[in-house]
Each structure stands twice: as C-alpha cells, then as structure tokens.
Amino acid sequence: MRIVCTACSCLCDDIVIEGGKVYHACRKGYNLLRGEREVNTVDGEKCDFEKAVKSAIDVFGNAKRPLIFGLDNVNCETQKLALKLAKNSGAIVADHSTLSCGELIKLAISRKHATLEEFRDRGYVSIYWGSNPHNGIPRHLSRFTYYPRSGKRQRGYEEDRFLVVVDVRKSETAKIAEKSKSGLFIRVEKDSDLIDSFLKALEGKAGKYVEVARALKEMEKSDLNAIFGGSGLYFGLNGGLESFEGMLDRLADLNVHFIPANTKANMRGFVELMLKETGSLCYDFGEGEACSLKEAFSLCDVALIVGADPFRTVPWTISSMIREREVILVNSLKSVTGRLCGSRVKISPEISCFSGGTMVRSDGVEVRLSGGGKERSDEAVMLSLLNQEV
C-alpha cells in the first residue's frame, strides 16, 4: 500500500507499507507509522473510542471559555470543522505558527515562489536559513534540493547543486555544507548583520559576513535559487521582517525565491485558513478579536488539544497553564502532554496518513492524502463535537 506521510511538511507521497514493513520513510515518518499509540480514556479509565468522544462532547459542551489548540498535523477538512466549532462555541483557536513559522508563511503567501518539484528540477542554490532539515524535515534535502538528480540537474550535489546553511550553531545540516566542495556554512550572531552583508555585497561592498559574496556568485549561475526559512530565521529577525523582505526584493534579480521550511505537516493549511477567515493566527471568537497564545492558554477553562503536544513544543510558562484546566486530548501517539496534564478525556484517532482529505505542503501545493478512513479520524471527532453526537 502506498501512502502520503504526514510526519512533516514534506508530505512524502512515496511511502510504501507492505507485509508489516515500512519503506522509504525517514525516522520521523517511521515513528508516526509505528510509534506507540495513545489509549482512549475518560478520567484515567480505559474505554472505547465512542465513549471517549461522548465524554468529550459533554466536557466541551459545558465549557465557558474553550480553547482549540493544535490542528497543524490534521487535514484541511478537520481545520475547517474546528473553525466552525469555534464560531459556534465562542472558542479561542490557536496553533504553533505564532511560535515559529507563521509570519514566514504569511510572507511566502504574499510572494510568488517555485514549488518544490520545480526546484528539484531546476534549482541550484539552496539557502537553509534558521532551519536544520536533517532533523526537522529529514527528506527535504534528498527529495527536493541538494541531492536529487532530476530535470536540468542530473549531476546532483557533485556539480549541479550548491548548499548554504545559515545558523547560530553548527547543526547536522551545517556540517554537510561545511564539508562539501559545493557547500557553505555561515555562522551568524545577528541575522540583521547578515541581511546587511547581502545588501552591501549586491553593491560591491564588503559587510560583516564576507561569505555572502561566494553565495551571490553561485546564484548568478542559475535561473532558480531559494531561501528556505525556518523558525530560527523568525526568532533571529525578532520582528524585523521588513528588512528581510527588502533583501528578498533586491535578490529577485538573481532569481531567489522564498519558501518556508516549517516542520508541521499542515501548518501552511492552517495559516492560509486563519488568514482568510480571521486575518489572524490566534483568534478569540468569543470576543471577536485576535489574541496572543499566552492569553489563549490563560483565558480558557477547557482545552481541546488536537494533533499536538504543547508540553513538548510550547514554552512551559504558557503550556503549564493547562494543568489547571480540563483537557480533551485528541492525539494518535503517546505524548508528553498525555503523560503530564491529567487529561479528562483522551481520544486516539487513526493517524492522518489514512484519513483522506487534503493538506497543504510548505510550498503551498495541496496534497491529497491516501485512504478515506474517516470513522475514527480527527475529522470524525471534530464533526461529532460540532453536531454534539457520535
């Protein structure tokens, strides 16, 4: 059986499950497909899926200030149902995008850029800025950027690709770039200084980071280059997106595109939906206004966590607030949140790889998922909460 893997934003469509074995998946994909499953419980007691959903309906129905958090790893259809549920119940809706790549995705949406397939076939210089694909999106390098032999780039990384890694530390991906003849690692202290170096180099001047001169020289060899920006770029800019966007405008003559390197499977789908419906990435439907993630966690009395593990991925000063709330956890795999938060209800749906529907890849391409097993999916849970029946 061939499936689309939803372990990260690559949404690899070549994963094969045969005879109990998994082929082509990276370690994240394998863990998603073969990881330890969460157990359906109500007040700590094991139960079946239907009873857990009924209890979730009761708990959520009695909430005065509910929060729906997560949704980055579920399909677009579930996200739309979640927003409809939030409108009906006056809930707050939030995800991880305010903590990582949300603003970068907004930037990418506003600019024309290549798809990953187009880059695979034509792309030359890949700049991973504040991103470590070796860990976060493990097959990004091999399927789309540095290693593929495809289209006009049949000689791969030996002659047809150039890798630049910008980071504050020597990550695994940075080590690949540093050791390669067709690679370059730029260790930065302040991203603003690197932006300034790019702008000065374009004018024939020297900035703090002299390595950018070589990067620009390599870019001149191709009609398609790209910056893949990750959460490190977002934090490094510290709100200074305007200067980065200005740099992108100047680099347009060198055919440089900007593509987010977010790790969550359907974060781009969530951001696109939220911008369309609310204009914000974190929205309080009860008050009819945008809010911060800290406000979202502090204001709620019931937290519906869907496809997320906030105790592992959200700062403790924020995530620890839900220890004093009633929690409905909808998660396929065992998680830190499931162990520590004392969830009132735990629901273990089928993993999203088999749920059908669609997700939006990091480059904005809509990907249709395999299967259509909706009976015990995230979508089925959300639909039950919306209709208040199993």
C-alpha positions in Angstrom: 0.0 0.0 0.0 1.3 3.4 -1.0 0.5 6.4 1.3 1.3 10.1 1.9 3.3 10.5 5.1 2.1 13.3 7.4 5.1 13.3 9.8 6.3 16.7 8.4 5.6 19.3 5.8 7.4 17.4 3.0 4.2 15.2 2.8 6.2 12.5 1.0 4.0 10.5 -1.3 6.2 7.5 -2.0 5.9 5.7 1.4 5.1 2.0 1.0 3.7 -0.3 3.7 4.0 -4.0 2.7 4.0 -7.1 4.8 4.2 -5.1 8.0 7.3 -3.2 6.9 7.6 0.5 6.0 9.7 1.5 3.0 11.2 4.9 2.1 10.1 6.7 5.3 12.5 8.8 7.4 12.8 8.3 11.1 10.0 10.8 11.8 7.8 9.0 9.3 8.6 5.6 10.7 7.9 6.8 14.3 4.5 8.2 13.1 3.6 4.9 11.5 5.0 2.6 14.1 5.0 4.7 17.3 3.2 3.8 20.4 -0.5 4.7 20.2 -2.4 6.8 22.7 -5.2 4.9 24.5 -8.8 6.1 24.7 -9.6 7.1 28.4 -12.1 9.0 30.4 -10.9 10.2 33.9 -8.0 7.8 33.6 -10.1 4.7 32.8 -9.7 2.9 29.5 -12.7 2.9 27.3 -13.7 2.6 23.6 -13.5 5.4 21.0 -17.2 6.1 21.1 -17.4 6.6 24.9 -14.4 8.9 24.8 -16.0 11.0 22.1 -19.3 11.2 24.0 -17.4 12.4 27.1 -15.5 15.0 25.1 -18.9 16.3 23.8 -20.1 16.7 27.4 -16.9 18.4 28.7 -16.6 20.7 25.7 -20.3 21.5 25.8 -20.1 22.7 29.4 -17.1 25.0 28.7 -17.4 28.7 29.2 -14.1 29.7 27.5 -12.9 26.8 25.4 -9.6 26.7 23.6 -9.0 24.6 20.4 -5.2 24.2 20.1 -3.1 22.3 17.6 -4.5 21.5 14.2 -1.1 21.7 12.4 -1.0 18.0 11.8 -4.6 17.3 10.7 -6.2 17.7 7.3 -7.7 20.9 6.0 -11.2 19.4 6.4 -10.7 19.0 10.1 -9.3 22.5 10.4 -12.4 23.9 8.7 -14.7 22.0 11.1 -12.6 23.3 14.0 -13.1 26.9 13.0 -16.9 26.3 12.6 -17.0 24.7 16.1 -15.1 27.7 17.4 -17.5 30.2 15.9 -20.5 28.3 17.3 -19.0 27.9 20.8 -17.1 31.2 21.1 -13.8 29.3 21.4 -10.2 30.6 21.0 -8.3 28.9 18.2 -4.5 28.8 18.1 -1.6 26.6 16.8 2.2 26.6 16.8 2.5 29.1 14.0 2.7 32.1 16.3 5.7 30.5 17.9 7.6 29.6 14.7 6.9 30.0 11.0 3.5 31.7 10.9 4.9 35.1 9.8 7.2 33.4 7.4 4.3 31.5 5.8 2.4 34.8 5.6 5.4 36.3 3.8 5.6 33.4 1.4 1.9 33.6 0.6 2.3 37.2 -0.4 5.1 36.4 -2.8 5.3 34.3 -5.9 7.6 31.3 -5.5 8.5 28.0 -7.0 7.1 24.7 -6.0 9.4 22.0 -4.5 9.2 20.0 -7.7 10.2 23.0 -9.8 13.2 23.5 -7.5 14.0 19.8 -7.7 14.2 20.0 -11.5 15.8 23.4 -11.9 17.1 24.8 -8.6 20.7 25.4 -7.9 21.5 27.3 -4.7 19.6 26.2 -1.6 19.9 28.5 1.5 18.6 26.9 4.7 18.3 29.9 7.0 17.5 29.1 10.6 16.5 25.6 9.6 18.0 22.2 10.2 16.3 19.9 7.7 18.4 17.0 8.8 16.2 16.9 12.0 13.0 18.7 11.2 12.2 17.8 7.6 14.6 14.9 7.0 13.9 14.1 3.3 13.8 17.7 2.2 17.5 17.6 1.1 17.2 14.3 -0.7 13.9 14.7 -2.4 13.9 18.4 -3.4 17.0 20.4 -3.0 20.6 19.2 -2.6 20.8 15.5 -3.6 18.2 15.0 -6.4 19.3 14.2 -9.9 16.3 15.5 -11.8 15.3 17.7 -14.8 18.2 20.1 -15.6 20.1 18.9 -12.5 21.2 15.4 -13.4 24.6 15.6 -11.8 23.3 16.3 -8.3 25.3 17.8 -5.5 28.6 17.0 -7.1 28.2 19.6 -9.8 24.6 20.7 -10.1 23.7 21.9 -6.6 25.1 24.4 -4.1 24.1 24.3 -0.4 24.3 27.3 2.0 23.4 26.9 5.7 22.8 29.9 7.9 22.6 29.1 11.6 23.8 30.2 15.0 25.4 26.8 15.6 26.9 24.0 13.6 23.9 21.8 13.1 23.9 18.5 11.3 22.9 20.2 8.0 25.6 22.9 8.6 28.3 20.1 8.8 27.1 18.7 5.5 27.6 22.2 3.9 30.9 22.9 5.6 32.5 19.6 4.4 31.2 19.8 0.9 33.0 21.5 -2.0 29.6 22.6 -3.2 28.6 24.0 0.2 29.0 26.9 2.6 28.2 27.3 6.3 27.7 30.9 7.6 27.6 31.0 11.4 25.6 34.1 12.4 25.3 36.1 15.5 22.7 38.6 14.3 20.5 37.9 11.3 20.2 41.6 10.7 24.0 41.8 10.1 23.8 39.0 7.5 21.0 40.9 5.7 23.2 44.0 5.7 26.0 41.9 4.3 23.8 40.7 1.4 22.7 44.2 0.6 26.3 45.6 0.7 27.6 42.7 -1.4 25.0 43.5 -4.1 26.5 47.0 -4.2 30.0 45.6 -4.5 30.9 46.4 -0.8 32.1 44.2 2.0 29.9 43.5 5.0 30.5 41.6 8.2 29.9 38.2 6.6 32.2 38.1 3.6 31.0 34.5 2.7 27.9 36.1 1.1 30.0 37.1 -1.9 30.5 33.5 -2.8 26.8 32.7 -2.3 25.9 35.5 -4.7 28.4 34.4 -7.3 26.9 30.9 -7.2 23.4 32.4 -7.6 24.4 34.1 -10.8 24.8 30.6 -12.4 21.1 29.7 -12.2 17.6 30.8 -13.1 16.3 29.4 -9.9 17.6 29.7 -6.3 15.8 29.6 -3.0 15.9 30.6 0.7 14.2 28.0 2.9 13.4 29.9 6.1 12.8 28.1 9.4 11.9 29.0 12.9 15.5 30.1 13.6 15.1 32.9 11.0 11.8 34.0 12.6 13.4 34.3 16.0 16.6 35.8 14.7 14.7 38.6 12.9 12.9 39.4 16.1 10.0 41.0 14.3 12.2 42.7 11.7 10.6 41.0 8.7 10.6 44.2 6.7 14.4 44.3 6.3 14.4 40.6 5.3 11.6 41.2 2.7 13.6 44.2 1.4 16.6 41.9 0.9 14.4 39.4 -1.0 13.2 42.2 -3.3 16.8 43.0 -4.1 17.7 39.3 -4.7 14.8 38.9 -7.1 17.2 39.7 -10.0 19.2 36.7 -9.0 16.1 34.5 -9.3 15.9 33.9 -5.5 12.6 32.6 -4.2 11.5 32.3 -0.6 9.9 29.1 0.6 9.1 28.4 4.3 10.8 25.4 6.0 8.1 24.7 8.6 8.1 21.3 10.1 4.4 20.7 11.0 2.6 18.7 8.3 -0.3 21.2 7.6 0.8 24.4 9.3 0.6 26.2 6.0 -3.0 25.0 5.5 -3.9 26.3 9.0 -2.3 29.7 8.3 -4.0 30.1 5.0 -7.4 29.3 6.5 -6.9 31.5 9.5 -5.8 34.5 7.4 -8.8 34.0 5.2 -11.3 33.7 8.0 -9.9 35.9 10.7 -6.9 37.8 9.4 -5.0 36.5 12.5 -3.1 33.3 13.6 -4.6 33.3 17.1 -8.2 34.3 17.3 -10.8 34.6 20.1 -14.2 34.0 18.5 -15.9 34.8 21.9 -14.6 38.4 21.9 -14.3 38.6 18.1 -10.6 39.7 18.1 -7.1 38.5 17.8 -5.2 37.5 20.9 -1.8 36.1 22.0 -1.0 32.5 22.7 -0.4 33.3 26.3 -3.8 34.9 26.5 -5.4 31.9 24.8 -4.0 29.4 27.4 -4.7 31.7 30.4 -8.3 32.5 29.5 -9.6 29.1 28.7 -11.3 26.7 31.1 -11.4 23.7 28.8 -8.6 23.0 26.3 -9.2 20.8 23.3 -5.8 19.7 22.1 -5.8 18.3 18.6 -2.8 16.6 17.0 -0.4 18.5 19.2 1.9 18.0 22.2 2.1 21.5 23.8 4.1 20.3 26.9 6.9 19.4 24.5 6.6 22.2 21.9 5.2 25.3 23.7 7.2 27.2 26.4 6.5 25.9 29.9 5.4 29.3 31.1 2.4 29.0 28.7 1.7 25.3 28.4 1.8 24.7 32.1 -1.4 26.7 32.5 -3.5 23.8 31.1 -2.6 21.7 34.1 -5.2 23.7 35.9 -7.8 23.3 33.1 -9.9 20.4 31.9 -8.2 18.9 28.9 -9.5 16.9 26.0 -6.5 15.4 24.2 -7.0 14.1 20.6 -3.8 12.6 19.6 -2.8 9.4 17.8 0.5 8.9 19.5 1.7 8.8 23.1 2.9 12.3 24.1 4.4 14.3 27.0 1.2 16.2 27.3 -0.8 12.9 27.6 1.5 11.8 30.4 1.7 15.0 32.4 -1.5 17.0 32.1 -4.0 14.6 33.6 -6.4 14.8 30.7 -10.0 14.5 31.5 -10.5 12.7 28.1 -8.0 11.1 25.7 -9.1 10.2 22.2 -6.8 8.2 20.0 -7.9 8.7 16.3 -6.4 6.9 13.3 -3.2 8.7 12.2 -3.8 11.3 9.5 -1.9 9.3 6.8 -5.0 7.2 6.4 -7.8 9.7 7.0 -8.1 11.0 3.4 -8.8 14.7 2.7 -6.1 17.2 1.9 -3.1 19.0 3.4 -1.1 22.0 2.1 2.7 21.4 1.8 5.2 24.1 2.9 5.4 25.4 -0.7 1.6 25.9 -0.9 0.9 22.8 -3.0 -2.3 21.0 -2.0 -1.7 17.3 -1.4 -4.4 14.7 -1.3 -4.0 12.1 1.4 -4.3 8.4 0.9 -7.3 6.4 2.1 -10.6 7.7 3.5 -11.0 6.0 6.8 -13.0 8.8 8.5 -14.8 6.7 11.0 -12.2 7.2 13.7 -10.3 10.1 12.3 -9.6 13.6 13.7 -12.3 14.8 11.3 -14.8 12.4 12.8 -14.1 13.7 16.3 -14.5 17.3 15.2 -17.7 16.5 13.4 -19.1 14.8 16.5 -18.2 17.8 18.7 -19.8 20.1 16.1 -23.0 18.0 15.9 -22.9 17.0 19.6 -23.5 13.4 18.7 -21.3 10.3 17.9 
